[in-house]
Amino acid sequence: MSNLTRAEAQAAVAALGWRYILGTLRSTVAVRSLPEAAAVAAHCPDGPISLDLRRDRVLLSIHDVGTAGVDLARRVTEALRAAGLTTVPSRTQQLEIAIDALDIARLRPFWRAVLAYVDTPGGPDEYGAALLDPLGVTPAVWFQHMDVPRPQRNRIHLDISVPHEEAESRVAAALAAGGILVSDTHAPAFWVLADAEGNEACITTWQSRD
C-alpha cells in the first residue's frame, strides 16, 4: 500500500466525513447511549483503528494515512451507513504540547521517562520525534528547537489541531474571547495566539505542510 501526502489523504476521505489531523484520519458518529456507541464499534471492520466511546458520540481514529488507511475509512463509513449511522468531521480535534528547547536530545529522555511515553513510530518527522502516550489518552509532546535562550518567552505552548475548515472560526472565537493574534505568517498551517498575559497556543491544520 502506498503513502499519501496530507493533501491526498484529506481529498480521499473528505466526502466520507473524515479529516486528516496530526497523522491520523478522524471522524465522529453521533449516538444517544452507550449501548448505541458499542453498536458502532461492532460495525467497524478490524484494522489500525481506535474508538473512543461516549454516551453521545464515538470518536474514530485511523492510524494509517496511506491508501490502506483510506480504504479502511471507506469500509468503516460504508458499514456504518448501512446501519443508519453517519460519519461527520465535527467535534474532533487533537491536542499537542510543544516545548521549546536548546538541546532537544538532552531534554527529551526526561519527558519520555516522567510521562512514561513512547517514541513516535517511524522516527522523526519535520517536527522532530514526538513522544506519545502508549494508551492514546493524553496529548503528544514534541520539541521545537530554539537557537538562543528566550527567558522572557513562555517555552511551553499548546497546539490544537482541528479540521481545516474549522480553524478560522476557532481563531476568531479565541480573539473574541480576549485573545491576541501573535502571528498568522504561517497560516493556514498554524496561527499563533496568546492570552492577555502572553501565554501562547497555536491553532493548527494539515494544510501547507506537504
GIGI-V39653 format. One record per backbone hydrogen bond with DSSP energy under -1.0 kcal/mol. NH is the residue of the N-H (numbers start at 1). CO is the residue of the C=O. If there is no record, write none. Layout:
BEGIN
NH	CO
NH	CO
END
This chain:
BEGIN
9	5
10	6
11	7
12	8
13	9
14	10
16	13
17	14
18	13
19	26
21	24
24	21
25	62
26	19
27	60
28	88
29	58
31	56
37	33
38	34
39	35
40	36
41	37
42	38
43	39
49	47
50	61
52	59
54	57
58	29
59	52
60	27
61	50
62	25
63	48
67	2
70	66
71	67
72	68
73	69
74	70
75	71
76	72
77	73
78	74
79	75
80	76
81	77
82	78
84	81
85	80
88	28
94	161
96	159
97	140
98	157
99	142
100	155
101	144
107	103
108	104
111	107
112	108
113	109
114	110
115	111
117	112
118	132
120	130
123	120
125	128
128	125
131	141
132	118
136	133
140	95
141	131
142	97
144	99
146	101
153	150
157	98
158	200
159	96
160	202
161	94
162	204
166	163
170	166
171	167
172	168
173	169
174	170
175	171
176	172
177	173
178	175
179	174
180	194
182	192
183	192
187	184
189	186
191	203
192	183
193	201
194	180
195	199
198	195
201	193
202	158
203	191
204	160
205	189
END
